[in-house]
């Protein structure tokens, strides 16, 4: 396969994933048809089936892409924030502002849109109703959790912080609070609209960093070592 053909195939695959994500966000996964996905992405059924064997396969592709992007963004963020090493020497207000800046920066580079957040929630529900898909979903998200735990642990270590509970529990709480903050942002975006007016889109959401900031400050001790 030539480089040009390979690039076009990757672009087609990405467009189909984008289209599926919007359809899943609007209608849910179970109600979405292949025809709707093709229409939303601007491609034919032939293009769909040359890239994906089924709807379930594109469901997993959405999760795989979201996980890969999240891991890349958080890893780059931790590597590029050299000021993390100074956290233990800062005053409490300065530590709070540093964490707020980092969380806000992470939200800015993430795919935090109504389309992604709603599609992610719909996929979670869909896999709960489809045990044959759930195993692969849990495998992907479990690996993601392990990778993110390592990055978070590294970031806390670089900052001179000491967790007041096991790392796995902290990352679980971090994920839950982040999830809730995303849901709140979606609710705010659509507040006052009727269900007919709600159209998930790719516009960035303004996600409040404070719940994550306060969680970190409450569970990580940044006091200088004796």
C-alpha positions, 0 to 999 in steps of 0.5 A: 500500500502506497503512503498516499493510499495509507494516508487516505485510509487513515483519514477515512477511518478517522472521519468514520470514527468522528461521525460514529461518535456524533451519532452515538452521542445523539442517539445512543449506540444501540439505536445508531445504524451503519447508514447514519454513521456513513451519512454523518461522516460523508462516506458510503457503506463500502467505505465503512466495511472496508475499515470496520467489520461491525458497529461494535468494532467502531465502538472499540475504535472510538475508545481506543482513540480516546485512550491514546489521545488522553495518555499522550496529552497527560504524558506530554503535560507532565513532561513539559511542566518543569515547575512541578519540581517546585511545588513542595517549596510553594505556599499553599495558595501558590500550590493551589494555583499551580494545580489549577493551571495544570488541570485547566491545561489538561482540560484544554488539550483533551477532547472535552466536547459534548459529542465526546462526553455523551458518546463516552457515556453511551458506550459505557452503557452499551458495553454493560448491556453487551457482555461479549463487548464488555470484556474487551472494553474492560481490558482497554480501560484497565490498561489505560488506568494502569498507564495513567496511574503511572503518569499520575504517580510520577507527577506527584513524585516530581512535585514532592507530594505524598499521597495520603491513600493508595495510588490506585484509590486516588486515581479512581477518585480522580477519574470519578471527579473528572467524569462528574465535572465533564457531565456538569459541563454538558448539563450547563451547555444544554441548560434551558434547551428542549431535547429537540434542540440538543445537538452534541457538537465538537465545540470545547466545553468549559470544564470547572477545574475546582473539583479536581484541584480540591481533590488533589489538595485534600489527598496529596501532602505537598509539605517540604520533606524534613 
